Amino acid sequence: MDKEIVSLLAREAGLEKALAEFPDDVAAAAKQAAGARQKIIAPADPRAEPWPAMRAGDGL
């Protein structure tokens, strides 16, 4: 992952201090997050929910 992209993402996430103090760790975390994002499979039907809707009071 490009350093400029990591820097931009870190700033958008409010991680300026972490980026300044631990740039290698922030880059490693960004790389890991990008890898995890690629493994997520989007549902074929965008209206489909991956699990039943959560409702307060159900099952209590």
N, CA, C and O atoms as CSV, one atom per row, in Angstrom:
chain,resi,resn,atom,element,x,y,z
A,1,MET,N,N,0.846,-1.172,0.000
A,1,MET,CA,C,0.000,0.000,0.000
A,1,MET,C,C,0.894,1.240,0.000
A,1,MET,O,O,1.880,1.305,0.735
A,2,ASP,N,N,0.548,2.198,-0.812
A,2,ASP,CA,C,1.307,3.432,-0.988
A,2,ASP,C,C,1.316,4.253,0.303
A,2,ASP,O,O,0.308,4.326,1.005
A,3,LYS,N,N,2.457,4.869,0.612
A,3,LYS,CA,C,2.573,5.680,1.834
A,3,LYS,C,C,1.602,6.851,1.844
A,3,LYS,O,O,1.090,7.227,2.899
A,4,GLU,N,N,1.348,7.428,0.677
A,4,GLU,CA,C,0.413,8.562,0.597
A,4,GLU,C,C,-1.006,8.122,0.948
A,4,GLU,O,O,-1.734,8.840,1.632
A,5,ILE,N,N,-1.390,6.947,0.479
A,5,ILE,CA,C,-2.723,6.431,0.784
A,5,ILE,C,C,-2.840,6.124,2.269
A,5,ILE,O,O,-3.851,6.450,2.892
A,6,VAL,N,N,-1.819,5.501,2.840
A,6,VAL,CA,C,-1.827,5.195,4.272
A,6,VAL,C,C,-1.929,6.489,5.074
A,6,VAL,O,O,-2.684,6.565,6.044
A,7,SER,N,N,-1.177,7.494,4.674
A,7,SER,CA,C,-1.204,8.778,5.365
A,7,SER,C,C,-2.590,9.409,5.293
A,7,SER,O,O,-3.108,9.902,6.296
A,8,LEU,N,N,-3.182,9.392,4.117
A,8,LEU,CA,C,-4.520,9.964,3.937
A,8,LEU,C,C,-5.554,9.215,4.774
A,8,LEU,O,O,-6.374,9.836,5.451
A,9,LEU,N,N,-5.520,7.891,4.730
A,9,LEU,CA,C,-6.474,7.088,5.513
A,9,LEU,C,C,-6.297,7.313,7.011
A,9,LEU,O,O,-7.277,7.403,7.750
A,10,ALA,N,N,-5.049,7.404,7.456
A,10,ALA,CA,C,-4.781,7.633,8.874
A,10,ALA,C,C,-5.313,8.993,9.315
A,10,ALA,O,O,-5.885,9.114,10.398
A,11,ARG,N,N,-5.132,9.995,8.502
A,11,ARG,CA,C,-5.630,11.331,8.842
A,11,ARG,C,C,-7.152,11.352,8.867
A,11,ARG,O,O,-7.751,11.974,9.743
A,12,GLU,N,N,-7.781,10.672,7.904
A,12,GLU,CA,C,-9.248,10.607,7.865
A,12,GLU,C,C,-9.791,9.887,9.094
A,12,GLU,O,O,-10.889,10.195,9.558
A,13,ALA,N,N,-9.036,8.936,9.620
A,13,ALA,CA,C,-9.460,8.171,10.794
A,13,ALA,C,C,-9.071,8.858,12.099
A,13,ALA,O,O,-9.390,8.353,13.176
A,14,GLY,N,N,-8.381,10.008,12.022
A,14,GLY,CA,C,-7.980,10.724,13.227
A,14,GLY,C,C,-6.756,10.110,13.899
A,14,GLY,O,O,-6.600,10.206,15.116
A,15,LEU,N,N,-5.901,9.488,13.120
A,15,LEU,CA,C,-4.727,8.801,13.672
A,15,LEU,C,C,-3.423,9.541,13.374
A,15,LEU,O,O,-2.385,8.915,13.159
A,16,GLU,N,N,-3.481,10.862,13.364
A,16,GLU,CA,C,-2.291,11.641,13.064
A,16,GLU,C,C,-1.164,11.363,14.054
A,16,GLU,O,O,-0.011,11.197,13.656
A,17,LYS,N,N,-1.495,11.312,15.337
A,17,LYS,CA,C,-0.469,11.084,16.366
A,17,LYS,C,C,0.143,9.692,16.217
A,17,LYS,O,O,1.361,9.533,16.308
A,18,ALA,N,N,-0.704,8.683,15.986
A,18,ALA,CA,C,-0.197,7.322,15.788
A,18,ALA,C,C,0.672,7.249,14.539
A,18,ALA,O,O,1.701,6.573,14.541
A,19,LEU,N,N,0.275,7.931,13.483
A,19,LEU,CA,C,1.054,7.946,12.247
A,19,LEU,C,C,2.411,8.604,12.473
A,19,LEU,O,O,3.426,8.149,11.945
A,20,ALA,N,N,2.422,9.669,13.257
A,20,ALA,CA,C,3.687,10.370,13.532
A,20,ALA,C,C,4.622,9.520,14.396
A,20,ALA,O,O,5.831,9.496,14.167
A,21,GLU,N,N,4.059,8.822,15.390
A,21,GLU,CA,C,4.889,8.061,16.323
A,21,GLU,C,C,5.203,6.643,15.843
A,21,GLU,O,O,6.281,6.119,16.124
A,22,PHE,N,N,4.275,6.025,15.128
A,22,PHE,CA,C,4.431,4.629,14.735
A,22,PHE,C,C,4.029,4.419,13.263
A,22,PHE,O,O,3.067,3.701,12.988
A,23,PRO,N,N,4.742,5.025,12.332
A,23,PRO,CA,C,4.334,4.932,10.927
A,23,PRO,C,C,4.330,3.502,10.379
A,23,PRO,O,O,3.472,3.150,9.569
A,24,ASP,N,N,5.273,2.691,10.812
A,24,ASP,CA,C,5.323,1.302,10.330
A,24,ASP,C,C,4.132,0.494,10.823
A,24,ASP,O,O,3.583,-0.327,10.088
A,25,ASP,N,N,3.736,0.728,12.061
A,25,ASP,CA,C,2.591,0.014,12.619
A,25,ASP,C,C,1.289,0.427,11.940
A,25,ASP,O,O,0.426,-0.410,11.677
A,26,VAL,N,N,1.154,1.707,11.661
A,26,VAL,CA,C,-0.052,2.194,10.975
A,26,VAL,C,C,-0.105,1.620,9.562
A,26,VAL,O,O,-1.178,1.247,9.086
A,27,ALA,N,N,1.029,1.547,8.895
A,27,ALA,CA,C,1.080,0.973,7.548
A,27,ALA,C,C,0.730,-0.509,7.579
A,27,ALA,O,O,0.007,-0.997,6.711
A,28,ALA,N,N,1.241,-1.224,8.573
A,28,ALA,CA,C,0.924,-2.654,8.702
A,28,ALA,C,C,-0.561,-2.868,8.974
A,28,ALA,O,O,-1.166,-3.794,8.434
A,29,ALA,N,N,-1.142,-2.024,9.801
A,29,ALA,CA,C,-2.574,-2.134,10.095
A,29,ALA,C,C,-3.409,-1.834,8.857
A,29,ALA,O,O,-4.420,-2.496,8.623
A,30,ALA,N,N,-3.006,-0.857,8.070
A,30,ALA,CA,C,-3.722,-0.525,6.836
A,30,ALA,C,C,-3.644,-1.678,5.843
A,30,ALA,O,O,-4.630,-2.004,5.182
A,31,LYS,N,N,-2.483,-2.287,5.740
A,31,LYS,CA,C,-2.313,-3.432,4.839
A,31,LYS,C,C,-3.184,-4.608,5.290
A,31,LYS,O,O,-3.809,-5.274,4.465
A,32,GLN,N,N,-3.222,-4.853,6.577
A,32,GLN,CA,C,-4.041,-5.940,7.110
A,32,GLN,C,C,-5.526,-5.661,6.878
A,32,GLN,O,O,-6.275,-6.566,6.509
A,33,ALA,N,N,-5.950,-4.435,7.088
A,33,ALA,CA,C,-7.350,-4.070,6.876
A,33,ALA,C,C,-7.737,-4.205,5.404
A,33,ALA,O,O,-8.839,-4.656,5.092
A,34,ALA,N,N,-6.845,-3.820,4.510
A,34,ALA,CA,C,-7.126,-3.957,3.081
A,34,ALA,C,C,-7.265,-5.423,2.701
A,34,ALA,O,O,-8.108,-5.774,1.876
A,35,GLY,N,N,-6.446,-6.278,3.294
A,35,GLY,CA,C,-6.540,-7.715,3.022
A,35,GLY,C,C,-7.842,-8.291,3.536
A,35,GLY,O,O,-8.453,-9.129,2.873
A,36,ALA,N,N,-8.274,-7.858,4.703
A,36,ALA,CA,C,-9.527,-8.348,5.267
A,36,ALA,C,C,-10.717,-7.868,4.432
A,36,ALA,O,O,-11.695,-8.595,4.255
A,37,ARG,N,N,-10.623,-6.662,3.933
A,37,ARG,CA,C,-11.718,-6.101,3.119
A,37,ARG,C,C,-11.904,-6.906,1.840
A,37,ARG,O,O,-13.034,-7.069,1.379
A,38,GLN,N,N,-10.826,-7.409,1.260
A,38,GLN,CA,C,-10.917,-8.182,0.028
A,38,GLN,C,C,-11.582,-9.536,0.257
A,38,GLN,O,O,-12.125,-10.119,-0.681
A,39,LYS,N,N,-11.549,-10.039,1.479
A,39,LYS,CA,C,-12.138,-11.345,1.785
A,39,LYS,C,C,-13.643,-11.282,2.021
A,39,LYS,O,O,-14.317,-12.313,2.019
A,40,ILE,N,N,-14.167,-10.087,2.223
A,40,ILE,CA,C,-15.596,-9.937,2.485
A,40,ILE,C,C,-16.355,-10.083,1.169
A,40,ILE,O,O,-16.040,-9.429,0.174
A,41,ILE,N,N,-17.359,-10.953,1.188
A,41,ILE,CA,C,-18.149,-11.194,-0.011
A,41,ILE,C,C,-19.458,-10.419,0.110
A,41,ILE,O,O,-20.222,-10.612,1.056
A,42,ALA,N,N,-19.700,-9.557,-0.842
A,42,ALA,CA,C,-20.935,-8.779,-0.850
A,42,ALA,C,C,-22.087,-9.687,-1.264
A,42,ALA,O,O,-21.916,-10.526,-2.148
A,43,PRO,N,N,-23.256,-9.536,-0.644
A,43,PRO,CA,C,-24.389,-10.372,-1.030
A,43,PRO,C,C,-24.836,-10.057,-2.464
A,43,PRO,O,O,-24.731,-8.919,-2.922
A,44,ALA,N,N,-25.332,-11.077,-3.155
A,44,ALA,CA,C,-25.801,-10.885,-4.529
A,44,ALA,C,C,-27.007,-9.953,-4.558
A,44,ALA,O,O,-27.144,-9.139,-5.470
A,45,ASP,N,N,-27.876,-10.071,-3.564
A,45,ASP,CA,C,-29.051,-9.209,-3.456
A,45,ASP,C,C,-28.743,-8.137,-2.415
A,45,ASP,O,O,-28.636,-8.460,-1.232
A,46,PRO,N,N,-28.596,-6.873,-2.811
A,46,PRO,CA,C,-28.223,-5.830,-1.844
A,46,PRO,C,C,-29.251,-5.632,-0.741
A,46,PRO,O,O,-28.929,-5.061,0.302
A,47,ARG,N,N,-30.485,-6.095,-0.949
A,47,ARG,CA,C,-31.499,-5.959,0.102
A,47,ARG,C,C,-31.412,-7.072,1.129
A,47,ARG,O,O,-32.024,-6.978,2.193
A,48,ALA,N,N,-30.666,-8.120,0.830
A,48,ALA,CA,C,-30.546,-9.257,1.745
A,48,ALA,C,C,-29.715,-8.869,2.955
A,48,ALA,O,O,-28.719,-8.155,2.837
A,49,GLU,N,N,-30.130,-9.343,4.108
A,49,GLU,CA,C,-29.370,-9.095,5.332
A,49,GLU,C,C,-28.563,-10.339,5.655
A,49,GLU,O,O,-29.056,-11.452,5.470
A,50,PRO,N,N,-27.332,-10.182,6.132
A,50,PRO,CA,C,-26.510,-11.350,6.430
A,50,PRO,C,C,-27.010,-12.133,7.650
A,50,PRO,O,O,-26.665,-13.304,7.809
A,51,TRP,N,N,-27.796,-11.518,8.491
A,51,TRP,CA,C,-28.401,-12.203,9.625
A,51,TRP,C,C,-29.742,-11.531,9.894
A,51,TRP,O,O,-30.001,-10.441,9.384
A,52,PRO,N,N,-30.588,-12.165,10.681
A,52,PRO,CA,C,-31.902,-11.560,10.938
A,52,PRO,C,C,-31.781,-10.168,11.559
A,52,PRO,O,O,-30.835,-9.862,12.284
A,53,ALA,N,N,-32.758,-9.356,11.249
A,53,ALA,CA,C,-32.759,-7.987,11.798
A,53,ALA,C,C,-32.778,-8.040,13.322
A,53,ALA,O,O,-33.428,-8.897,13.919
A,54,MET,N,N,-32.069,-7.130,13.927
A,54,MET,CA,C,-32.021,-7.079,15.393
A,54,MET,C,C,-33.144,-6.197,15.884
A,54,MET,O,O,-33.325,-5.069,15.426
A,55,ARG,N,N,-33.899,-6.741,16.834
A,55,ARG,CA,C,-35.023,-5.999,17.386
A,55,ARG,C,C,-34.917,-6.035,18.904
A,55,ARG,O,O,-34.659,-7.084,19.496
A,56,ALA,N,N,-35.114,-4.903,19.513
A,56,ALA,CA,C,-35.078,-4.839,20.964
A,56,ALA,C,C,-36.187,-5.687,21.545
A,56,ALA,O,O,-37.332,-5.598,21.102
A,57,GLY,N,N,-35.867,-6.503,22.524
A,57,GLY,CA,C,-36.869,-7.297,23.228
A,57,GLY,C,C,-37.097,-8.687,22.675
A,57,GLY,O,O,-37.674,-9.524,23.369
A,58,ASP,N,N,-36.666,-8.969,21.447
A,58,ASP,CA,C,-36.828,-10.315,20.893
A,58,ASP,C,C,-35.907,-11.290,21.594
A,58,ASP,O,O,-34.719,-11.025,21.777
A,59,GLY,N,N,-36.466,-12.412,21.978
A,59,GLY,CA,C,-35.651,-13.481,22.565
A,59,GLY,C,C,-35.239,-13.243,24.005
A,59,GLY,O,O,-34.386,-13.961,24.526
A,60,LEU,N,N,-35.814,-12.272,24.646
A,60,LEU,CA,C,-35.441,-12.025,26.045
A,60,LEU,C,C,-36.286,-12.831,26.983
A,60,LEU,O,O,-36.110,-12.748,28.199
